[in-house]
Amino acid sequence: MELTTSEGERFENYIVGPEQTSRAILIIHDWWGMLDYHKEWADKFAEVGYRAMVVDLFNGHHPTDTKQAGEYMRSIDQQINNRKLYTALTTLQAANRKIAVLGWSFGGVQVQYTALQNPDMVDALVIFYCRIILDKRNVETLTCPMLAIFSETERTWPDKQVFLEHVMSEANKVLQCHSYDADHGFVNPDSPRHDNDAAEEARLATVAFLDKLFA
């Protein structure tokens, strides 16, 4: 499915699930671009009643190594990303429908921006092993509950989890955290860092978190 922003930027998406449903989820890929496992997560959400969309912010590009992935990620215009994600959100909107946003790594940062910039459109925020952009200056803007999944082998863990818990608690925001003894990127089955057990536990934790909110 192709969408077009208000400024004419076109971008591809993968969308599945019932059109007549009260639950939707917007999914953002990691720095490898949109891969099969992102679509598979969307498929699994669709199976339990979600309208699920994966947005391709890399325009079909798939970096071949971490150096190229980092360079490509840093070359992306955040304002264009913001317009694409707003367009995707408006596409998912429907009467009496709640929308979650979920992202891994690069995508986790993007969904934080989305939740902060569109607080009236986002009902739940889910991030996986990513940089935390929420801080004392902007956390008040966040209006939805948040689930954060962490990799315990990351150099920045547990410090960033402690920081996020403190920021959210000080602002009286709803936060649930889970951490796993697995490497950054453990959900990606094509990665040597893949941990199938941790990935499945994290997926089930995500479904349970959202099901409780969207019941």
Helices and strands as residue ranges (DSSP letters): E 2-4, E 10-16, E 23-28, H 36-47, E 51-55, H 66-75, H 78-92, E 98-104, H 106-117, E 124-128, G 139-141, E 146-151, H 159-170, E 175-180, H 196-214
